[in-house]
Amino acid sequence: MRLLEAIIAANHRAAAGDATAGVNSDDFADALPVVALTCIDPRLNPLLPEVLGVPEESFIWLRNAGNIITGPMSSTMRSLALACAVKGGKEIVIIGHTDCLVCKTTMVQLTDRFRALGIERTNLPANLNEYFGLFASERQNVMKAVEHVRTSPLIGRHVPVHGLLVEITTGRLEWIVNGYQALENATSTLPLPMQNAGPVPGMKLPEFQFRELKFPEGKIGGDVLETLRSISQVVAVTDESQHLQLRTTEPETKPPPAKRGNEQRPPSLPQHQKAQVPPKLHQPFTKPK
């Protein structure tokens, strides 16, 4: 059993009335101290770190309004990173709580309360929601904070990042984000190092020898050019034979004799009665007498 698994199990037994429930910190010395980010709500003071079952000297407690993390490089991330790098934190826990007043505060209420303090809207940042990190769900806020921590380049990728929600009246913990599972899933999707990749079973590549390479003796494109020449010759012969055939089948037409004197020209036929040009025959055409 790992640290957070033991904490959740002991917490649920205590919430059910088991007075002997607890965590033996000596069994998890390698996972301590634990770094926790919580809200500034004073109702948390008597709950932490008792509901976790870890001693105070193994509990690094960071707090801000709403346990909000606005980004992977925010000032809160700076504190979390230093808590791990300088103070030796082994695991990170983002702990939200029920009945959070930051969650219940609307934008209008926030500006009214600032105005009551003598701070006008013009003196506040343009995007209040982004600057103050207001949220509408305690659970969603915890999951968002965990995601920022997990993706931050300031936190080692082997550090588990958990998300908890504590019931403000009873101290019962709800495990929203299991940092162990998230870490295992992220590790399983990483590609194996190339140096550890062995050969594919049953696959043997032939030995490459450059001296045995042979190139074709003919000219590149020689066969294609020869084929094109042959096609050109066939086309030329075909065109010539067709031309000769046309010359032998077409009749020779002589111009009509010139008209002399008062010879009368025969009346021309109407356009629709004009003689049609006879089709080309395969036998010599004889002129009518």
Secondary structure, 3 states (H helix, E strand, C coil): CCHHHHHHHHHHHHHCCCCCCCCCHHHHHHHCCEEEEECCCHHHCCCCCHHHCCCHHHEEEEECCCCCCCCCCCHHHHHHHHHHHCCCCCEEEEEEECCCHHHHCCHHHHHHHHHHCCCCHHHCCCCHHHHHCCCCCHHHHHHHHHHHHHHCCCCCCCCCEEEEEECCCCCCEEEEECHHHHHHHHHHCCCCCHHHCCCCCCCCCCCCCHHHCCCCCCCCCHHHHHHHHHHHHHHHHHHHHHHHHHHHHCCCCCCCCCCCCCCCCCCCCCHHHCCCCCCCCCCCCCCCC
